[in-house]
Amino acid sequence: MTDAKEDSGGVQAAAHWLAAGGADRSKAAVPQLRQRFGLTAAEAVAAIRESNLIQARAH
């Protein structure tokens, strides 16, 4: 079951930004997502998971 916070628009926006290559790959993703989108650590991890799914579906 998916947590309601993981379905938030911020998590989805972060996931799409990350999947599109917006992150600086020389730095950790979680702090970048937390700073840019105001996510909690758990939400940032959810965004990374969603980003991985987005990338997998694209191939």
Rosetta silent file (secondary structure, phi, psi, omega in degrees, C-alpha in Angstrom):
SEQUENCE: MTDAKEDSGGVQAAAHWLAAGGADRSKAAVPQLRQRFGLTAAEAVAAIRESNLIQARAH
SCORE:     score description
SCORE:     0.000 S_00000001
   1 L     0.000  139.411 -177.051    0.000    0.000    0.000 S_00000001
   2 L   -93.036  134.813  177.380    1.303    3.443   -0.890 S_00000001
   3 L   -70.106  144.894 -178.941    1.497    6.174    1.720 S_00000001
   4 H   -60.523  -34.958  179.145   -0.485    9.331    0.894 S_00000001
   5 H   -64.111  -33.594 -179.414    2.660   11.467    1.262 S_00000001
   6 H   -69.271  -20.596  179.891    4.382    9.421   -1.434 S_00000001
   7 H   -91.345    2.504 -176.497    1.566   10.320   -3.834 S_00000001
   8 L   -65.799  156.935  179.746    1.988   14.046   -3.262 S_00000001
   9 H   -61.729  -34.138  179.279    2.655   16.358   -6.156 S_00000001
  10 H   -63.809  -40.673  178.380    6.058   17.290   -4.763 S_00000001
  11 H   -65.609  -43.750  179.847    7.240   13.687   -4.814 S_00000001
  12 H   -64.837  -42.893  178.499    5.983   13.231   -8.371 S_00000001
  13 H   -61.947  -42.876  179.101    7.569   16.493   -9.519 S_00000001
  14 H   -64.312  -40.573  179.768   10.856   15.491   -7.902 S_00000001
  15 H   -62.838  -43.306  179.446   10.711   12.053   -9.508 S_00000001
  16 H   -67.430  -39.595  177.876   10.188   13.520  -12.970 S_00000001
  17 H   -62.560  -44.373 -179.842   12.953   16.079  -12.450 S_00000001
  18 H   -66.146  -43.223  179.934   15.321   13.351  -11.313 S_00000001
  19 H   -64.378  -30.392 -179.663   14.362   11.012  -14.178 S_00000001
  20 L   -81.738   -0.317  177.000   14.963   13.817  -16.673 S_00000001
  21 L    87.959   21.481 -177.566   18.529   14.212  -15.433 S_00000001
  22 L   -73.419  -20.141 -176.370   18.019   17.428  -13.486 S_00000001
  23 L   -80.157  152.227  173.144   20.126   16.354  -10.521 S_00000001
  24 L   -79.303  107.950 -174.047   23.861   16.938  -10.185 S_00000001
  25 L   -69.230   -9.364  177.787   25.114   13.353  -10.393 S_00000001
  26 L   -85.917   -2.803 -179.317   28.320   14.246   -8.542 S_00000001
  27 L  -125.291  158.665  178.980   26.274   14.902   -5.373 S_00000001
  28 L   -62.692  140.085 -176.438   23.883   12.810   -3.289 S_00000001
  29 H   -73.111  -40.225 -174.982   20.311   12.865   -4.584 S_00000001
  30 H   -58.601  -50.105  178.398   18.455   12.989   -1.250 S_00000001
  31 H   -61.513  -35.561  178.360   19.885   16.342   -0.107 S_00000001
  32 H   -63.990  -44.414  179.814   19.281   17.833   -3.552 S_00000001
  33 H   -66.757  -39.317  179.528   15.653   16.700   -3.533 S_00000001
  34 H   -63.886  -42.678 -178.516   15.133   17.910    0.030 S_00000001
  35 H   -72.089  -47.264 -173.949   16.527   21.347   -0.765 S_00000001
  36 H   -72.303  -38.389 -174.119   14.936   21.844   -4.180 S_00000001
  37 H  -111.829   -2.739  179.283   11.472   20.400   -3.455 S_00000001
  38 L    67.890   32.475 -177.818   11.225   20.734    0.339 S_00000001
  39 L   -87.110  158.484  168.942   10.755   16.995    0.820 S_00000001
  40 L   -77.827  169.896  178.067   11.381   14.922    3.910 S_00000001
  41 H   -61.109  -42.031  179.723   14.052   12.237    3.685 S_00000001
  42 H   -64.218  -39.766  177.922   11.355    9.563    3.296 S_00000001
  43 H   -67.232  -37.463  178.064    9.664   11.538    0.513 S_00000001
  44 H   -63.211  -41.176  177.547   13.013   12.004   -1.246 S_00000001
  45 H   -64.560  -40.359  176.980   13.573    8.251   -1.159 S_00000001
  46 H   -62.130  -39.021  178.344   10.059    7.728   -2.552 S_00000001
  47 H   -65.402  -38.611  177.830   10.876   10.181   -5.350 S_00000001
  48 H   -64.767  -43.392  177.415   14.057    8.254   -6.165 S_00000001
  49 H   -59.826  -46.794 -179.755   12.076    5.004   -6.322 S_00000001
  50 H   -63.878  -38.536  177.320    9.488    6.595   -8.586 S_00000001
  51 H   -60.629  -42.429  177.913   12.238    8.068  -10.761 S_00000001
  52 H   -61.491  -38.984  177.959   13.723    4.598  -11.190 S_00000001
  53 H   -66.480  -41.642  178.816   10.314    3.286  -12.288 S_00000001
  54 H   -60.455  -45.484  179.854    9.898    6.161  -14.753 S_00000001
  55 H   -65.540  -38.946  179.928   13.315    5.433  -16.242 S_00000001
  56 H   -65.949  -38.566  179.454   12.619    1.688  -16.432 S_00000001
  57 H   -68.730  -25.075 -178.187    9.327    2.270  -18.256 S_00000001
  58 H   -75.897  -15.182 -176.708   11.114    4.493  -20.780 S_00000001
  59 L  -103.066    0.000    0.000   13.348    1.653  -21.934 S_00000001
